[in-house]
């Protein structure tokens, strides 16, 4: 009696057809190329700084200063990255930092010491973020208009609180964080906070449903809604997150400057948006990386430091930044057109 013959099995799974790599590989490839490109730009800038001002630029104190200055705007940029990925924009981050910094450095607030200053800065940031989120998510306002209104209001309130004067911090616990004695293995505390915010932001974006929902809302809000995502609540959370980052950045700025001023955070919104863009975050939403945004911050901060050491005018710095932003947008458009 003959046994039925089973059909032959393939010894190996079929490979994808040539010219059609899996989509996830293409995405990872673009991300790797973008990250390597940003690292290359940063390396070139470090090389330029080392050649033009070797004794000053490569000095440990100067490198610590660059990282410290990057920490404040870097924390703001992490929050901005989430907002832009969702398809929104936040023009009020600089004004929120100013308002939080002056509110947290009033005489009444400083009477509560270190905890009072930190709590007030974070609470003001969250409050402003809540107002932005409610107006945009539930009020139906365009993010550009809502955050522009917050920019004007927060700046005006900050000026009213300070009456145009600088508010000096007298709390030793806050001032001590800016001293070299508080450095951990040569790393300033502000840099450690920035690193912690970056790691948390990366995990939140890449390892949680919150991050996946953010990308989904930015990619196609209607499709995200049909998939069961509460788009309005997600947007509210995102502006709360941006406000939280502004509050943390305001506290770092207080430590760095030892004071609160209504002019704090000037043009932070432009710097944060620019850093996110050159880091690969699409202004139309749906794509972005925390690592790319952080590298964008480091690139801009390094450029500013090199220009300052070489006594170049600030207008030249702005021109250079503008050229970098244009180049980054052109690269984004070319990459999008080829995918």
Protein Blocks (a to p, Z undefined) as FASTA:
>chain_A
ZZdddddddfbdcdddehiacfklmmmmmmmmmmmmmmmmmmmmmmmmmmmmmmlmmpmk
lmmmmmmmmmmmmmmmmmmmmmmmnopacfklmmmmmmmmmmmmgmklmmnommlmmmmm
mmmmmmmmmmmmmmmmmnopafklmmmmmmmmmmmmmmmmnnopacddfbfklmmmmpmk
lpgghiafklmmmmmmmmmmmmmmmmcfklmmmmmmmmommlmmmnopafklmmmmmmmm
mmmmmmmmmmmmmmmnopacfkgoihklmmmmmmmmmnopafkgoiacfklmmmmmmmmm
mmmmmmmmnopafklmmmmmmmmmmmmmmmmmmmmmmZZ
